[in-house]
């Protein structure tokens, strides 16, 4: 079993920055991928980024150059540094962990990011 706890979401002005954290506990295998999805009101959940156990990242086009993911395998924690935030980044951000052996995704409870004046 895997438990994910996100933190760091809040209200921020356009152009501002936030760093989200996701701490994983339980049966964590550091080579499994982790990452972030987001879901805005009235929209489908969208994959924001994926980071492999080796630290390779992949981002959705809308956040490239603004968001940076990192991973601390010793702490079983992933981070999402979000810069130059835009109102369209407003969403609930969910951390996920992919157990490749069972092909099962674990999810956190989500953290709200609101970009507004």
CNS distance restraints for C-alpha pairs under 8 A (distance, minus, plus):
assign (resid   1 and name CA) (resid  26 and name CA) 5.68 0.50 0.50
assign (resid   1 and name CA) (resid  27 and name CA) 5.78 0.50 0.50
assign (resid   2 and name CA) (resid  24 and name CA) 6.84 0.50 0.50
assign (resid   2 and name CA) (resid  25 and name CA) 5.73 0.50 0.50
assign (resid   2 and name CA) (resid  26 and name CA) 4.64 0.50 0.50
assign (resid   2 and name CA) (resid  27 and name CA) 5.73 0.50 0.50
assign (resid   2 and name CA) (resid  28 and name CA) 6.83 0.50 0.50
assign (resid   2 and name CA) (resid 106 and name CA) 6.69 0.50 0.50
assign (resid   3 and name CA) (resid  24 and name CA) 5.61 0.50 0.50
assign (resid   3 and name CA) (resid  25 and name CA) 5.22 0.50 0.50
assign (resid   3 and name CA) (resid  26 and name CA) 6.26 0.50 0.50
assign (resid   3 and name CA) (resid 106 and name CA) 7.49 0.50 0.50
assign (resid   3 and name CA) (resid 107 and name CA) 7.72 0.50 0.50
assign (resid   3 and name CA) (resid 108 and name CA) 7.08 0.50 0.50
assign (resid   4 and name CA) (resid  22 and name CA) 6.34 0.50 0.50
assign (resid   4 and name CA) (resid  23 and name CA) 5.65 0.50 0.50
assign (resid   4 and name CA) (resid  24 and name CA) 4.56 0.50 0.50
assign (resid   4 and name CA) (resid  25 and name CA) 6.60 0.50 0.50
assign (resid   4 and name CA) (resid  95 and name CA) 7.04 0.50 0.50
assign (resid   4 and name CA) (resid  96 and name CA) 7.46 0.50 0.50
assign (resid   4 and name CA) (resid  97 and name CA) 7.99 0.50 0.50
assign (resid   4 and name CA) (resid 106 and name CA) 7.57 0.50 0.50
assign (resid   4 and name CA) (resid 107 and name CA) 6.38 0.50 0.50
assign (resid   4 and name CA) (resid 108 and name CA) 4.63 0.50 0.50
assign (resid   4 and name CA) (resid 109 and name CA) 7.61 0.50 0.50
assign (resid   5 and name CA) (resid  22 and name CA) 5.39 0.50 0.50
assign (resid   5 and name CA) (resid  23 and name CA) 5.27 0.50 0.50
assign (resid   5 and name CA) (resid  24 and name CA) 6.59 0.50 0.50
assign (resid   5 and name CA) (resid  95 and name CA) 7.86 0.50 0.50
assign (resid   5 and name CA) (resid 108 and name CA) 5.51 0.50 0.50
assign (resid   5 and name CA) (resid 109 and name CA) 6.84 0.50 0.50
assign (resid   5 and name CA) (resid 110 and name CA) 7.94 0.50 0.50
assign (resid   6 and name CA) (resid  20 and name CA) 7.02 0.50 0.50
assign (resid   6 and name CA) (resid  21 and name CA) 5.51 0.50 0.50
assign (resid   6 and name CA) (resid  22 and name CA) 4.28 0.50 0.50
assign (resid   6 and name CA) (resid  23 and name CA) 6.51 0.50 0.50
assign (resid   6 and name CA) (resid  94 and name CA) 7.34 0.50 0.50
assign (resid   6 and name CA) (resid  95 and name CA) 6.65 0.50 0.50
assign (resid   6 and name CA) (resid 108 and name CA) 6.40 0.50 0.50
assign (resid   6 and name CA) (resid 109 and name CA) 7.12 0.50 0.50
assign (resid   6 and name CA) (resid 110 and name CA) 6.21 0.50 0.50
assign (resid   6 and name CA) (resid 111 and name CA) 6.12 0.50 0.50
assign (resid   7 and name CA) (resid  20 and name CA) 5.76 0.50 0.50
assign (resid   7 and name CA) (resid  21 and name CA) 5.28 0.50 0.50
assign (resid   7 and name CA) (resid  22 and name CA) 6.49 0.50 0.50
assign (resid   7 and name CA) (resid 111 and name CA) 6.14 0.50 0.50
assign (resid   8 and name CA) (resid  18 and name CA) 7.08 0.50 0.50
assign (resid   8 and name CA) (resid  19 and name CA) 6.00 0.50 0.50
assign (resid   8 and name CA) (resid  20 and name CA) 4.54 0.50 0.50
assign (resid   8 and name CA) (resid  21 and name CA) 6.22 0.50 0.50
assign (resid   8 and name CA) (resid 111 and name CA) 7.14 0.50 0.50
assign (resid   9 and name CA) (resid  18 and name CA) 7.33 0.50 0.50
assign (resid   9 and name CA) (resid  19 and name CA) 7.76 0.50 0.50
assign (resid   9 and name CA) (resid  20 and name CA) 6.34 0.50 0.50
assign (resid   9 and name CA) (resid 111 and name CA) 5.21 0.50 0.50
assign (resid   9 and name CA) (resid 112 and name CA) 5.05 0.50 0.50
assign (resid   9 and name CA) (resid 113 and name CA) 4.77 0.50 0.50
assign (resid   9 and name CA) (resid 114 and name CA) 7.81 0.50 0.50
assign (resid  10 and name CA) (resid 112 and name CA) 6.16 0.50 0.50
assign (resid  10 and name CA) (resid 113 and name CA) 5.11 0.50 0.50
assign (resid  10 and name CA) (resid 114 and name CA) 6.17 0.50 0.50
assign (resid  11 and name CA) (resid 113 and name CA) 6.13 0.50 0.50
assign (resid  11 and name CA) (resid 114 and name CA) 4.67 0.50 0.50
assign (resid  11 and name CA) (resid 115 and name CA) 5.92 0.50 0.50
assign (resid  11 and name CA) (resid 116 and name CA) 7.08 0.50 0.50
assign (resid  12 and name CA) (resid  16 and name CA) 6.12 0.50 0.50
assign (resid  12 and name CA) (resid  17 and name CA) 7.37 0.50 0.50
assign (resid  12 and name CA) (resid  18 and name CA) 7.76 0.50 0.50
assign (resid  12 and name CA) (resid 113 and name CA) 7.74 0.50 0.50
assign (resid  12 and name CA) (resid 114 and name CA) 6.22 0.50 0.50
assign (resid  12 and name CA) (resid 115 and name CA) 5.00 0.50 0.50
assign (resid  12 and name CA) (resid 116 and name CA) 6.29 0.50 0.50
assign (resid  12 and name CA) (resid 117 and name CA) 7.72 0.50 0.50
assign (resid  13 and name CA) (resid  85 and name CA) 7.66 0.50 0.50
assign (resid  13 and name CA) (resid 115 and name CA) 5.38 0.50 0.50
assign (resid  13 and name CA) (resid 116 and name CA) 5.05 0.50 0.50
assign (resid  13 and name CA) (resid 117 and name CA) 5.26 0.50 0.50
assign (resid  14 and name CA) (resid  84 and name CA) 7.00 0.50 0.50
assign (resid  14 and name CA) (resid  85 and name CA) 5.37 0.50 0.50
assign (resid  14 and name CA) (resid  86 and name CA) 5.11 0.50 0.50
assign (resid  14 and name CA) (resid  87 and name CA) 6.34 0.50 0.50
assign (resid  14 and name CA) (resid 115 and name CA) 5.69 0.50 0.50
assign (resid  14 and name CA) (resid 116 and name CA) 5.98 0.50 0.50
assign (resid  14 and name CA) (resid 117 and name CA) 6.85 0.50 0.50
assign (resid  15 and name CA) (resid  83 and name CA) 7.04 0.50 0.50
assign (resid  15 and name CA) (resid  84 and name CA) 4.16 0.50 0.50
assign (resid  15 and name CA) (resid  85 and name CA) 4.85 0.50 0.50
assign (resid  15 and name CA) (resid  86 and name CA) 6.38 0.50 0.50
assign (resid  16 and name CA) (resid  83 and name CA) 6.17 0.50 0.50
assign (resid  16 and name CA) (resid  84 and name CA) 5.50 0.50 0.50
assign (resid  16 and name CA) (resid  85 and name CA) 5.47 0.50 0.50
assign (resid  17 and name CA) (resid  81 and name CA) 7.46 0.50 0.50
assign (resid  17 and name CA) (resid  82 and name CA) 5.41 0.50 0.50
assign (resid  17 and name CA) (resid  83 and name CA) 4.37 0.50 0.50
assign (resid  17 and name CA) (resid  84 and name CA) 6.21 0.50 0.50
assign (resid  17 and name CA) (resid  85 and name CA) 6.20 0.50 0.50
assign (resid  18 and name CA) (resid  81 and name CA) 6.10 0.50 0.50
assign (resid  18 and name CA) (resid  82 and name CA) 5.22 0.50 0.50
assign (resid  18 and name CA) (resid  83 and name CA) 6.70 0.50 0.50
assign (resid  19 and name CA) (resid  79 and name CA) 6.73 0.50 0.50
assign (resid  19 and name CA) (resid  80 and name CA) 5.51 0.50 0.50
assign (resid  19 and name CA) (resid  81 and name CA) 4.39 0.50 0.50
assign (resid  19 and name CA) (resid  82 and name CA) 5.93 0.50 0.50
assign (resid  20 and name CA) (resid  79 and name CA) 5.52 0.50 0.50
assign (resid  20 and name CA) (resid  80 and name CA) 5.02 0.50 0.50
assign (resid  20 and name CA) (resid  81 and name CA) 6.48 0.50 0.50
assign (resid  20 and name CA) (resid  82 and name CA) 7.91 0.50 0.50
assign (resid  21 and name CA) (resid  77 and name CA) 6.88 0.50 0.50
assign (resid  21 and name CA) (resid  78 and name CA) 5.87 0.50 0.50
assign (resid  21 and name CA) (resid  79 and name CA) 4.54 0.50 0.50
assign (resid  21 and name CA) (resid  80 and name CA) 6.53 0.50 0.50
assign (resid  22 and name CA) (resid  77 and name CA) 5.43 0.50 0.50
assign (resid  22 and name CA) (resid  78 and name CA) 5.28 0.50 0.50
assign (resid  22 and name CA) (resid  79 and name CA) 6.35 0.50 0.50
assign (resid  22 and name CA) (resid  95 and name CA) 6.26 0.50 0.50
assign (resid  23 and name CA) (resid  75 and name CA) 7.56 0.50 0.50
assign (resid  23 and name CA) (resid  76 and name CA) 6.04 0.50 0.50
assign (resid  23 and name CA) (resid  77 and name CA) 4.45 0.50 0.50
assign (resid  23 and name CA) (resid  78 and name CA) 6.76 0.50 0.50
assign (resid  24 and name CA) (resid  28 and name CA) 7.29 0.50 0.50
assign (resid  24 and name CA) (resid  76 and name CA) 5.37 0.50 0.50
assign (resid  24 and name CA) (resid  77 and name CA) 6.00 0.50 0.50
assign (resid  25 and name CA) (resid  76 and name CA) 7.08 0.50 0.50
assign (resid  28 and name CA) (resid  76 and name CA) 7.47 0.50 0.50
assign (resid  29 and name CA) (resid  99 and name CA) 7.86 0.50 0.50
assign (resid  30 and name CA) (resid  53 and name CA) 5.43 0.50 0.50
assign (resid  30 and name CA) (resid  73 and name CA) 6.06 0.50 0.50
assign (resid  30 and name CA) (resid  76 and name CA) 7.43 0.50 0.50
assign (resid  31 and name CA) (resid  52 and name CA) 6.66 0.50 0.50
assign (resid  31 and name CA) (resid  53 and name CA) 3.99 0.50 0.50
assign (resid  31 and name CA) (resid  54 and name CA) 6.81 0.50 0.50
assign (resid  32 and name CA) (resid  52 and name CA) 6.33 0.50 0.50
assign (resid  32 and name CA) (resid  53 and name CA) 5.56 0.50 0.50
assign (resid  32 and name CA) (resid  97 and name CA) 7.19 0.50 0.50
assign (resid  32 and name CA) (resid  98 and name CA) 5.94 0.50 0.50
assign (resid  32 and name CA) (resid  99 and name CA) 6.02 0.50 0.50
assign (resid  32 and name CA) (resid 100 and name CA) 6.38 0.50 0.50
assign (resid  33 and name CA) (resid  50 and name CA) 6.75 0.50 0.50
assign (resid  33 and name CA) (resid  51 and name CA) 5.71 0.50 0.50
assign (resid  33 and name CA) (resid  52 and name CA) 4.30 0.50 0.50
assign (resid  33 and name CA) (resid  53 and name CA) 5.76 0.50 0.50
assign (resid  33 and name CA) (resid  97 and name CA) 6.11 0.50 0.50
assign (resid  33 and name CA) (resid  98 and name CA) 5.46 0.50 0.50
assign (resid  33 and name CA) (resid  99 and name CA) 7.67 0.50 0.50
assign (resid  34 and name CA) (resid  50 and name CA) 5.88 0.50 0.50
assign (resid  34 and name CA) (resid  51 and name CA) 5.50 0.50 0.50
assign (resid  34 and name CA) (resid  52 and name CA) 6.43 0.50 0.50
assign (resid  34 and name CA) (resid  53 and name CA) 7.80 0.50 0.50
assign (resid  34 and name CA) (resid  78 and name CA) 7.42 0.50 0.50
assign (resid  34 and name CA) (resid  95 and name CA) 7.32 0.50 0.50
assign (resid  34 and name CA) (resid  96 and name CA) 5.51 0.50 0.50
assign (resid  34 and name CA) (resid  97 and name CA) 4.42 0.50 0.50
assign (resid  34 and name CA) (resid  98 and name CA) 6.13 0.50 0.50
assign (resid  35 and name CA) (resid  48 and name CA) 7.62 0.50 0.50
assign (resid  35 and name CA) (resid  49 and name CA) 5.49 0.50 0.50
assign (resid  35 and name CA) (resid  50 and name CA) 4.27 0.50 0.50
assign (resid  35 and name CA) (resid  51 and name CA) 5.65 0.50 0.50
assign (resid  35 and name CA) (resid  78 and name CA) 7.43 0.50 0.50
assign (resid  35 and name CA) (resid  95 and name CA) 5.71 0.50 0.50
assign (resid  35 and name CA) (resid  96 and name CA) 5.46 0.50 0.50
assign (resid  35 and name CA) (resid  97 and name CA) 6.80 0.50 0.50
assign (resid  36 and name CA) (resid  47 and name CA) 6.35 0.50 0.50
assign (resid  36 and name CA) (resid  48 and name CA) 5.47 0.50 0.50
assign (resid  36 and name CA) (resid  49 and name CA) 5.44 0.50 0.50
assign (resid  36 and name CA) (resid  50 and name CA) 6.58 0.50 0.50
assign (resid  36 and name CA) (resid  93 and name CA) 6.64 0.50 0.50
assign (resid  36 and name CA) (resid  94 and name CA) 5.53 0.50 0.50
assign (resid  36 and name CA) (resid  95 and name CA) 4.58 0.50 0.50
assign (resid  36 and name CA) (resid  96 and name CA) 6.04 0.50 0.50
assign (resid  37 and name CA) (resid  45 and name CA) 6.48 0.50 0.50
assign (resid  37 and name CA) (resid  46 and name CA) 5.37 0.50 0.50
assign (resid  37 and name CA) (resid  47 and name CA) 4.32 0.50 0.50
assign (resid  37 and name CA) (resid  48 and name CA) 5.05 0.50 0.50
assign (resid  37 and name CA) (resid  49 and name CA) 7.06 0.50 0.50
assign (resid  37 and name CA) (resid  93 and name CA) 5.77 0.50 0.50
assign (resid  37 and name CA) (resid  94 and name CA) 5.12 0.50 0.50
assign (resid  37 and name CA) (resid  95 and name CA) 6.41 0.50 0.50
assign (resid  37 and name CA) (resid  96 and name CA) 7.47 0.50 0.50
assign (resid  38 and name CA) (resid  45 and name CA) 5.55 0.50 0.50
assign (resid  38 and name CA) (resid  46 and name CA) 5.31 0.50 0.50
assign (resid  38 and name CA) (resid  47 and name CA) 6.54 0.50 0.50
assign (resid  38 and name CA) (resid  48 and name CA) 6.60 0.50 0.50
assign (resid  38 and name CA) (resid  91 and name CA) 5.80 0.50 0.50
assign (resid  38 and name CA) (resid  92 and name CA) 5.42 0.50 0.50
assign (resid  38 and name CA) (resid  93 and name CA) 4.26 0.50 0.50
assign (resid  38 and name CA) (resid  94 and name CA) 5.81 0.50 0.50
assign (resid  39 and name CA) (resid  43 and name CA) 6.31 0.50 0.50
assign (resid  39 and name CA) (resid  44 and name CA) 6.03 0.50 0.50
assign (resid  39 and name CA) (resid  45 and name CA) 4.38 0.50 0.50
assign (resid  39 and name CA) (resid  46 and name CA) 6.15 0.50 0.50
assign (resid  39 and name CA) (resid  91 and name CA) 5.14 0.50 0.50
assign (resid  39 and name CA) (resid  92 and name CA) 5.31 0.50 0.50
assign (resid  39 and name CA) (resid  93 and name CA) 6.61 0.50 0.50
assign (resid  40 and name CA) (resid  44 and name CA) 7.30 0.50 0.50
assign (resid  40 and name CA) (resid  45 and name CA) 7.39 0.50 0.50
assign (resid  40 and name CA) (resid  90 and name CA) 6.36 0.50 0.50
assign (resid  40 and name CA) (resid  91 and name CA) 4.17 0.50 0.50
assign (resid  40 and name CA) (resid  92 and name CA) 6.39 0.50 0.50
assign (resid  41 and name CA) (resid  91 and name CA) 7.00 0.50 0.50
assign (resid  47 and name CA) (resid  60 and name CA) 6.85 0.50 0.50
assign (resid  48 and name CA) (resid  59 and name CA) 5.78 0.50 0.50
assign (resid  48 and name CA) (resid  60 and name CA) 5.27 0.50 0.50
assign (resid  48 and name CA) (resid  63 and name CA) 7.40 0.50 0.50
assign (resid  49 and name CA) (resid  57 and name CA) 6.88 0.50 0.50
assign (resid  49 and name CA) (resid  58 and name CA) 5.38 0.50 0.50
assign (resid  49 and name CA) (resid  59 and name CA) 4.32 0.50 0.50
assign (resid  49 and name CA) (resid  60 and name CA) 6.24 0.50 0.50
assign (resid  49 and name CA) (resid  69 and name CA) 7.45 0.50 0.50
assign (resid  50 and name CA) (resid  57 and name CA) 5.50 0.50 0.50
assign (resid  50 and name CA) (resid  58 and name CA) 5.28 0.50 0.50
assign (resid  50 and name CA) (resid  59 and name CA) 6.72 0.50 0.50
assign (resid  51 and name CA) (resid  55 and name CA) 5.63 0.50 0.50
assign (resid  51 and name CA) (resid  56 and name CA) 5.41 0.50 0.50
assign (resid  51 and name CA) (resid  57 and name CA) 4.41 0.50 0.50
assign (resid  51 and name CA) (resid  58 and name CA) 6.66 0.50 0.50
assign (resid  51 and name CA) (resid  69 and name CA) 6.99 0.50 0.50
assign (resid  51 and name CA) (resid  70 and name CA) 7.31 0.50 0.50
assign (resid  51 and name CA) (resid  71 and name CA) 7.46 0.50 0.50
assign (resid  52 and name CA) (resid  56 and name CA) 5.25 0.50 0.50
assign (resid  52 and name CA) (resid  57 and name CA) 6.59 0.50 0.50
assign (resid  53 and name CA) (resid  71 and name CA) 7.89 0.50 0.50
assign (resid  53 and name CA) (resid  73 and name CA) 7.64 0.50 0.50
assign (resid  55 and name CA) (resid  70 and name CA) 6.93 0.50 0.50
assign (resid  55 and name CA) (resid  71 and name CA) 6.58 0.50 0.50
assign (resid  57 and name CA) (resid  69 and name CA) 7.04 0.50 0.50
assign (resid  59 and name CA) (resid  63 and name CA) 6.68 0.50 0.50
assign (resid  59 and name CA) (resid  64 and name CA) 6.03 0.50 0.50
assign (resid  60 and name CA) (resid  64 and name CA) 6.58 0.50 0.50
assign (resid  63 and name CA) (resid  67 and name CA) 5.59 0.50 0.50
assign (resid  66 and name CA) (resid  82 and name CA) 6.08 0.50 0.50
assign (resid  66 and name CA) (resid  83 and name CA) 5.10 0.50 0.50
assign (resid  66 and name CA) (resid  84 and name CA) 6.08 0.50 0.50
assign (resid  66 and name CA) (resid  85 and name CA) 7.68 0.50 0.50
assign (resid  67 and name CA) (resid  80 and name CA) 6.69 0.50 0.50
assign (resid  67 and name CA) (resid  81 and name CA) 5.50 0.50 0.50
assign (resid  67 and name CA) (resid  82 and name CA) 4.45 0.50 0.50
assign (resid  67 and name CA) (resid  83 and name CA) 6.02 0.50 0.50
assign (resid  68 and name CA) (resid  80 and name CA) 5.74 0.50 0.50
assign (resid  68 and name CA) (resid  81 and name CA) 5.05 0.50 0.50
assign (resid  68 and name CA) (resid  82 and name CA) 6.58 0.50 0.50
assign (resid  69 and name CA) (resid  78 and name CA) 7.21 0.50 0.50
assign (resid  69 and name CA) (resid  79 and name CA) 5.56 0.50 0.50
assign (resid  69 and name CA) (resid  80 and name CA) 4.51 0.50 0.50
assign (resid  69 and name CA) (resid  81 and name CA) 6.19 0.50 0.50
assign (resid  70 and name CA) (resid  78 and name CA) 5.74 0.50 0.50
assign (resid  70 and name CA) (resid  79 and name CA) 5.22 0.50 0.50
assign (resid  70 and name CA) (resid  80 and name CA) 6.61 0.50 0.50
assign (resid  71 and name CA) (resid  76 and name CA) 7.63 0.50 0.50
assign (resid  71 and name CA) (resid  77 and name CA) 5.93 0.50 0.50
assign (resid  71 and name CA) (resid  78 and name CA) 4.31 0.50 0.50
assign (resid  71 and name CA) (resid  79 and name CA) 6.19 0.50 0.50
assign (resid  72 and name CA) (resid  76 and name CA) 5.91 0.50 0.50
assign (resid  72 and name CA) (resid  77 and name CA) 5.29 0.50 0.50
assign (resid  72 and name CA) (resid  78 and name CA) 6.17 0.50 0.50
assign (resid  73 and name CA) (resid  77 and name CA) 6.47 0.50 0.50
assign (resid  85 and name CA) (resid  89 and name CA) 6.49 0.50 0.50
assign (resid  85 and name CA) (resid 115 and name CA) 6.74 0.50 0.50
assign (resid  86 and name CA) (resid  90 and name CA) 7.56 0.50 0.50
assign (resid  86 and name CA) (resid 115 and name CA) 6.12 0.50 0.50
assign (resid  87 and name CA) (resid 114 and name CA) 7.35 0.50 0.50
assign (resid  87 and name CA) (resid 115 and name CA) 4.70 0.50 0.50
assign (resid  87 and name CA) (resid 116 and name CA) 5.86 0.50 0.50
assign (resid  88 and name CA) (resid 115 and name CA) 7.56 0.50 0.50
assign (resid  89 and name CA) (resid 113 and name CA) 7.56 0.50 0.50
assign (resid  89 and name CA) (resid 114 and name CA) 7.46 0.50 0.50
assign (resid  89 and name CA) (resid 115 and name CA) 6.69 0.50 0.50
assign (resid  90 and name CA) (resid 112 and name CA) 7.82 0.50 0.50
assign (resid  90 and name CA) (resid 113 and name CA) 5.40 0.50 0.50
assign (resid  90 and name CA) (resid 114 and name CA) 4.57 0.50 0.50
assign (resid  90 and name CA) (resid 115 and name CA) 5.41 0.50 0.50
assign (resid  91 and name CA) (resid 112 and name CA) 6.10 0.50 0.50
assign (resid  91 and name CA) (resid 113 and name CA) 5.54 0.50 0.50
assign (resid  91 and name CA) (resid 114 and name CA) 6.59 0.50 0.50
assign (resid  92 and name CA) (resid 110 and name CA) 5.82 0.50 0.50
assign (resid  92 and name CA) (resid 111 and name CA) 5.40 0.50 0.50
assign (resid  92 and name CA) (resid 112 and name CA) 4.37 0.50 0.50
assign (resid  92 and name CA) (resid 113 and name CA) 6.00 0.50 0.50
assign (resid  93 and name CA) (resid 110 and name CA) 5.27 0.50 0.50
assign (resid  93 and name CA) (resid 111 and name CA) 5.27 0.50 0.50
assign (resid  93 and name CA) (resid 112 and name CA) 6.22 0.50 0.50
assign (resid  93 and name CA) (resid 113 and name CA) 7.00 0.50 0.50
assign (resid  94 and name CA) (resid 107 and name CA) 6.70 0.50 0.50
assign (resid  94 and name CA) (resid 108 and name CA) 5.78 0.50 0.50
assign (resid  94 and name CA) (resid 109 and name CA) 6.68 0.50 0.50
assign (resid  94 and name CA) (resid 110 and name CA) 4.39 0.50 0.50
assign (resid  94 and name CA) (resid 111 and name CA) 6.61 0.50 0.50
assign (resid  95 and name CA) (resid 107 and name CA) 5.85 0.50 0.50
assign (resid  95 and name CA) (resid 108 and name CA) 5.37 0.50 0.50
assign (resid  95 and name CA) (resid 110 and name CA) 6.94 0.50 0.50
assign (resid  96 and name CA) (resid 105 and name CA) 6.39 0.50 0.50
assign (resid  96 and name CA) (resid 106 and name CA) 5.44 0.50 0.50
assign (resid  96 and name CA) (resid 107 and name CA) 4.58 0.50 0.50
assign (resid  96 and name CA) (resid 108 and name CA) 6.44 0.50 0.50
assign (resid  97 and name CA) (resid 105 and name CA) 5.56 0.50 0.50
assign (resid  97 and name CA) (resid 106 and name CA) 5.11 0.50 0.50
assign (resid  97 and name CA) (resid 107 and name CA) 6.67 0.50 0.50
assign (resid  98 and name CA) (resid 103 and name CA) 6.79 0.50 0.50
assign (resid  98 and name CA) (resid 104 and name CA) 5.86 0.50 0.50
assign (resid  98 and name CA) (resid 105 and name CA) 4.49 0.50 0.50
assign (resid  98 and name CA) (resid 106 and name CA) 6.42 0.50 0.50
assign (resid  99 and name CA) (resid 103 and name CA) 5.51 0.50 0.50
assign (resid  99 and name CA) (resid 104 and name CA) 5.31 0.50 0.50
assign (resid  99 and name CA) (resid 105 and name CA) 6.22 0.50 0.50
assign (resid  99 and name CA) (resid 106 and name CA) 7.80 0.50 0.50
assign (resid 100 and name CA) (resid 104 and name CA) 6.86 0.50 0.50
